[in-house]
């Protein structure tokens, strides 16, 4: 019975994302978020520009994703920012050669540029163990390593 319930829950969760529409620009992304729609981001890190330790390096061939549930939007000029932007983040405790917090923050600007900050911190001391910044654009169907999808 427990296995049957688990299967039903997994099928329901999968069905929620079964029909999606790709979001290809900042205005459509903000429209979906402002309407309370379910939005997910998928990042193809290997296609991003990676800056680590203040120098550009080859990005790993990795893919990550998260649902956007908590976000903040800042209109142009509201905090001295020349461009409007939306920002959201997520932290998870993972086991990567020992337990660490995996923190990702994504900043999407109104010119479709995206900055992804990836950090590992010690769960006891919060000492920063890794700090990387990835840069790309919203995928418009032709280019860009950051894909947004809304559930239909």
SERO-99479 format. One line per field, with one value per residue (C-alpha): x, y, z; residue number from 0; residue in three letters. Coordinates in nm, 4 decimals. Example, Ala and Ser with C-alpha at 12.3 -4.5 7.8 and 13.67 -1.06 7.14 Angstrom:
# SERO-99479
X (1.2300, 1.3670)
Y (-0.4500, -0.1060)
Z (0.7800, 0.7140)
k (0, 1)
r (ALA, SER)
//
This chain:
# SERO-99479
X (0.0000, 0.2838, 0.4497, 0.1224, 0.0777, 0.4354, 0.3814, 0.0638, 0.2400, 0.5283, 0.2894, 0.0949, 0.4153, 0.5329, 0.1961, 0.2250, 0.5269, 0.4160, 0.2921, 0.5294, 0.5936, 0.9393, 0.9822, 1.2270, 1.2601, 1.2571, 0.9154, 0.7450, 0.9273, 0.8067, 0.4541, 0.4462, 0.5860, 0.3458, 0.0540, 0.1611, 0.2432, 0.4750, 0.8125, 1.1207, 1.4738, 1.7208, 2.0858, 2.3303, 2.6469, 2.8818, 2.7435, 2.7962, 3.0974, 3.2511, 3.4480, 3.6182, 3.8953, 3.8708, 3.9599, 3.7641, 3.7847, 3.6096, 3.2643, 3.1783, 2.9463, 2.6698, 2.2992, 2.1005, 1.7460, 1.5055, 1.1535, 1.1121, 0.8947, 1.0404, 1.1688, 1.2259, 1.1938, 1.3691, 1.2537, 1.5218, 1.6549, 1.4735, 1.7979, 2.0394, 2.0311, 2.0413, 1.8528, 1.5494, 1.6105, 1.4555, 1.6525, 1.5821, 1.7873, 1.7902, 2.0088, 2.0330, 2.2378, 2.4265, 2.6988, 2.9926, 3.3070, 3.1280, 2.8173, 2.8016, 2.5378, 2.4946, 2.3666, 2.2597, 2.1417, 2.0139, 1.9854, 1.8006, 1.8231, 1.5726, 1.8204, 1.7921, 2.1378, 2.1717, 2.4259, 2.4309, 2.6225, 2.7123, 2.8606, 2.9430, 2.9567, 3.0426, 2.7148, 2.8691, 3.0874, 2.9385, 3.2955, 3.2906, 3.4391, 3.3609, 3.2448, 3.1756, 2.9868, 2.8331, 2.7134, 2.4771, 2.1439, 1.7876, 1.7610, 1.5543, 1.5157, 1.8483, 2.1102, 2.1549, 2.2263, 1.9447, 1.6055, 1.2809, 0.9599, 0.6119, 0.3624, 0.0493)
Y (0.0000, 0.2411, 0.1722, 0.2399, 0.5737, 0.6737, 0.5919, 0.8017, 1.0981, 1.0742, 1.0527, 1.3556, 1.5551, 1.4571, 1.5485, 1.8994, 1.9601, 1.7377, 2.0296, 2.3240, 2.6293, 2.7751, 3.1358, 3.3122, 3.6660, 3.8698, 4.0319, 3.6947, 3.5594, 3.8508, 3.8134, 3.4473, 3.5211, 3.8125, 3.5873, 3.3310, 3.0673, 2.7770, 2.8527, 2.6299, 2.7191, 2.4767, 2.5790, 2.4178, 2.5197, 2.3917, 2.6553, 2.9409, 3.1633, 3.0668, 3.3016, 3.1385, 3.2926, 3.6083, 3.4312, 3.2782, 2.9007, 2.6174, 2.5501, 2.1915, 1.9894, 1.9911, 2.0714, 2.2059, 2.3167, 2.4551, 2.5771, 2.9492, 2.9932, 3.2934, 3.5863, 3.9599, 4.2090, 4.5463, 4.8026, 5.0127, 5.2780, 5.1594, 5.0727, 5.2588, 4.9793, 5.0883, 4.7770, 4.6066, 4.2553, 3.9588, 3.7454, 3.4096, 3.1484, 2.8044, 2.6252, 2.2516, 2.0408, 1.7899, 1.5301, 1.6205, 1.4832, 1.5564, 1.7565, 2.1106, 2.3660, 2.4087, 2.7629, 2.8966, 3.2520, 3.3559, 3.7179, 3.7826, 4.1359, 4.3050, 4.2801, 3.8970, 3.8547, 3.6043, 3.5692, 3.2472, 3.2495, 2.9015, 2.8596, 2.5770, 2.6576, 2.4561, 2.3757, 2.4383, 2.7451, 2.8795, 2.9096, 2.9570, 2.6495, 2.7333, 3.0509, 3.0563, 3.2902, 3.1733, 3.4131, 3.3604, 3.4767, 3.3493, 3.0873, 3.2422, 2.9193, 2.9693, 3.0661, 3.1091, 2.8500, 2.9403, 2.7891, 2.8922, 2.6905, 2.7560, 2.4825, 2.4769)
Z (0.0000, 0.0854, -0.2492, -0.4291, -0.2480, -0.3264, -0.6922, -0.7000, -0.5383, -0.7856, -1.0796, -0.9566, -0.9118, -1.2589, -1.4108, -1.2653, -1.4928, -1.7831, -1.9938, -1.9904, -2.2025, -2.2398, -2.1280, -2.3596, -2.2199, -1.9001, -1.9533, -2.0003, -1.6950, -1.4807, -1.6196, -1.5167, -1.1696, -1.1154, -1.2127, -0.9529, -1.2130, -1.1366, -1.2945, -1.3062, -1.4146, -1.5735, -1.6053, -1.8460, -1.6628, -1.9347, -2.1725, -1.9243, -1.8693, -1.5322, -1.3073, -1.0065, -0.7976, -1.0139, -1.3367, -1.6202, -1.6344, -1.8177, -1.6759, -1.5782, -1.7993, -1.5392, -1.5326, -1.2388, -1.1808, -0.9243, -0.8826, -0.8262, -0.5210, -0.3373, -0.5426, -0.5254, -0.8113, -0.8131, -1.0707, -1.2427, -1.0060, -0.6919, -0.5100, -0.7361, -0.9938, -1.3594, -1.4772, -1.3317, -1.2052, -1.0280, -0.7860, -0.6227, -0.4414, -0.2857, -0.0310, 0.0305, 0.2650, 0.0502, 0.1024, -0.1202, 0.0434, 0.3706, 0.4499, 0.3104, 0.2202, -0.1529, -0.2159, -0.5541, -0.6233, -0.9639, -1.0763, -1.4022, -1.5423, -1.7714, -2.0626, -2.0375, -1.8814, -1.5972, -1.3169, -1.1141, -0.7870, -0.6599, -0.3132, -0.0747, 0.2965, 0.6029, 0.7863, 1.1293, 1.0753, 0.7494, 0.6223, 0.2462, 0.0757, -0.2875, -0.4601, -0.8343, -1.0655, -1.3927, -1.6621, -1.9541, -2.0938, -2.0924, -2.3645, -2.6429, -2.8368, -3.0152, -2.7582, -2.3854, -2.1155, -1.8731, -1.9542, -1.7865, -1.8072, -1.6753, -1.6026, -1.8147)
k (0, 1, 2, 3, 4, 5, 6, 7, 8, 9, 10, 11, 12, 13, 14, 15, 16, 17, 18, 19, 20, 21, 22, 23, 24, 25, 26, 27, 28, 29, 30, 31, 32, 33, 34, 35, 36, 37, 38, 39, 40, 41, 42, 43, 44, 45, 46, 47, 48, 49, 50, 51, 52, 53, 54, 55, 56, 57, 58, 59, 60, 61, 62, 63, 64, 65, 66, 67, 68, 69, 70, 71, 72, 73, 74, 75, 76, 77, 78, 79, 80, 81, 82, 83, 84, 85, 86, 87, 88, 89, 90, 91, 92, 93, 94, 95, 96, 97, 98, 99, 100, 101, 102, 103, 104, 105, 106, 107, 108, 109, 110, 111, 112, 113, 114, 115, 116, 117, 118, 119, 120, 121, 122, 123, 124, 125, 126, 127, 128, 129, 130, 131, 132, 133, 134, 135, 136, 137, 138, 139, 140, 141, 142, 143, 144, 145, 146, 147, 148, 149, 150, 151)
r (UNK, UNK, UNK, UNK, UNK, UNK, UNK, UNK, UNK, UNK, UNK, UNK, UNK, UNK, UNK, UNK, UNK, UNK, UNK, UNK, UNK, UNK, UNK, UNK, UNK, UNK, UNK, UNK, UNK, UNK, UNK, UNK, UNK, UNK, UNK, UNK, UNK, UNK, UNK, UNK, UNK, UNK, UNK, UNK, UNK, UNK, UNK, UNK, UNK, UNK, UNK, UNK, UNK, UNK, UNK, UNK, UNK, UNK, UNK, UNK, UNK, UNK, UNK, UNK, UNK, UNK, UNK, UNK, UNK, UNK, UNK, UNK, UNK, UNK, UNK, UNK, UNK, UNK, UNK, UNK, UNK, UNK, UNK, UNK, UNK, UNK, UNK, UNK, UNK, UNK, UNK, UNK, UNK, UNK, UNK, UNK, UNK, UNK, UNK, UNK, UNK, UNK, UNK, UNK, UNK, UNK, UNK, UNK, UNK, UNK, UNK, UNK, UNK, UNK, UNK, UNK, UNK, UNK, UNK, UNK, UNK, UNK, UNK, UNK, UNK, UNK, UNK, UNK, UNK, UNK, UNK, UNK, UNK, UNK, UNK, UNK, UNK, UNK, UNK, UNK, UNK, UNK, UNK, UNK, UNK, UNK, UNK, UNK, UNK, UNK, UNK, UNK)
//
